[in-house]
Amino acid sequence: MKAININELSKIYNSKRNNVVEALKGLSLSVDPGEVFGFLGPNGAGKSTTIKCLMGLVCPTSGSATIMGEPIGSVASRVKAGFLPENPAFYDYLTAGEYLHFVGKTFGMPDNLLSRCIDEALKLLELWEARKRPMRGYSKGMVQRVGIAQTLIHDPELYIFDEPMSGLDPIGRALVKEIILDLKKRGKTVFFSTHITDDVEKVCDRVGVLVKGRLMALDSVENIMRSGIEGYVVQTRLAAGSHDSLNSFIVLRRNEIFIEYLVPTERFTEFMALVTQNSVEVTLIETKRKDLEAFFLDIVNKQTN
C-alpha cells in the first residue's frame, strides 16, 4: 500500500471574470511508506493545490488519490495524516499548549497521553518558555513552529507539509530538517512542498518537480546528484614529480605547496595516468557537480522559455 497515491489528478479554477486556470493537469505520482518526498516547483506551479486536494480542502476536477489506502476527502484519510498548511492560522487567543490540547482531543487522545505529547512537542519545537502566552503575541516563526507541533501530536504515519520552512530563521530551518530526518528514522512518511532546493537536497529520498501544473521530473536525489557530475577538482603536491604534462588542464588554484586542477569527467582517466607516470602526488580529489538547484532551474527554464 502506498502512503500517497495520485492518479491523473486535475484541478480547474474558474475566476470571477470567467478566466479558466488549470492549476493541475493530470498529475500522477506515488509516495512509498517511510519515504521523504520533496515536491519542488516555482510559485504558482500547483504545489499547494495538490496538497489541498489531498487534504480534502478543495475538490479535484478529475482524477483520484488515496492517503494510506483511504480516498481523499474522507475522514479516514485525514485522520492518518499530520498536516501543515502553507499559512497556518490558529485561534490566537489560545496559548500554544491550549491549542495543542484542542488538536489532541479532536483526534480522541486520552488525557494522560495527550499531556505528555504536548510537553514533548513544545520542548522539541523550542516553544516551552512561551507555552502559556496567547499566540497573538507570537512571531511568524513561532506560529510556524506551533503548526509543526500540531502535526506531531497524534503521531500519524504520514506528514504533509506545505512550505514547512516558511518564516523560519536559519536555526528554525535546521531544527525542522532534524525533525524530518528523525521522522524518517522512525519509519514515518513525509511529503513536503518547497521551492528551497537546499532543503530537499539534504533530507529527501526522491523529488518531483511541478511546473505549470504538470509533473516534469521525478527521480531520486541520489540519481540527480550522480548524473550532475561535471568533473573533478584534483589537488596535487607541487614539490612532487613533474607537472609539465598537466599543462593542458585548467589550474584553479596554486600556491607554494599545492596546485588544484579542474579535470573534466571524460579526461579523468587520462589525468590520473599522467599523474602516475610523472610521480605527481595527489592529495585530494573532490567531485564537481551541479547541485539540485541547477537541476531545478534547468527544468523550469525549459518550460518557461
Helices and strands as residue ranges (DSSP letters): E 4-14, E 20-31, E 36-40, H 47-54, E 62-67, E 70-71, H 75-79, E 81-84, H 96-106, H 111-124, G 128-130, G 135-137, H 140-152, E 158-162, H 170-185, E 189-194, H 197-203, E 206-211, E 214-220, H 221-227, E 229-237, G 244-246, E 250-254, E 258-264, G 265-267, H 268-277, E 282-289, H 292-304
